């Protein structure tokens, strides 16, 4: 669980295909209380991707429309 007193930082991110780009504001990734998780899909495993979960109100889309986001 992230520490509410940890210094925050804004990070740039995107989906795998690049159709959506966004920024997330979260406690600094190098802070000891930041939780990072591993995905077990083949793309993430191959590339060593790690994830963090942030509240929706800390995500700002910079390209792509949220209404266009679909689930397969």
Secondary structure as the mmCIF struct_conf table of DSSP 4:
data_model
#
loop_
_struct_conf.conf_type_id
_struct_conf.id
_struct_conf.beg_label_comp_id
_struct_conf.beg_label_asym_id
_struct_conf.beg_label_seq_id
_struct_conf.end_label_comp_id
_struct_conf.end_label_asym_id
_struct_conf.end_label_seq_id
TURN_TY1_P TURN_TY1_P1 UNK A 4 UNK A 5
BEND BEND1 UNK A 6 UNK A 6
HELX_LH_PP_P HELX_LH_PP_P1 UNK A 7 UNK A 7
STRN STRN1 UNK A 8 UNK A 14
TURN_TY1_P TURN_TY1_P2 UNK A 16 UNK A 17
BEND BEND2 UNK A 18 UNK A 19
STRN STRN2 UNK A 21 UNK A 27
TURN_TY1_P TURN_TY1_P3 UNK A 29 UNK A 30
BEND BEND3 UNK A 31 UNK A 31
TURN_TY1_P TURN_TY1_P4 UNK A 32 UNK A 33
STRN STRN3 UNK A 37 UNK A 38
BEND BEND4 UNK A 41 UNK A 41
HELX_RH_AL_P HELX_RH_AL_P1 UNK A 42 UNK A 47
TURN_TY1_P TURN_TY1_P5 UNK A 48 UNK A 48
STRN STRN4 UNK A 50 UNK A 51
HELX_RH_3T_P HELX_RH_3T_P1 UNK A 56 UNK A 58
STRN STRN5 UNK A 59 UNK A 63
BEND BEND5 UNK A 64 UNK A 64
HELX_RH_3T_P HELX_RH_3T_P2 UNK A 66 UNK A 68
#
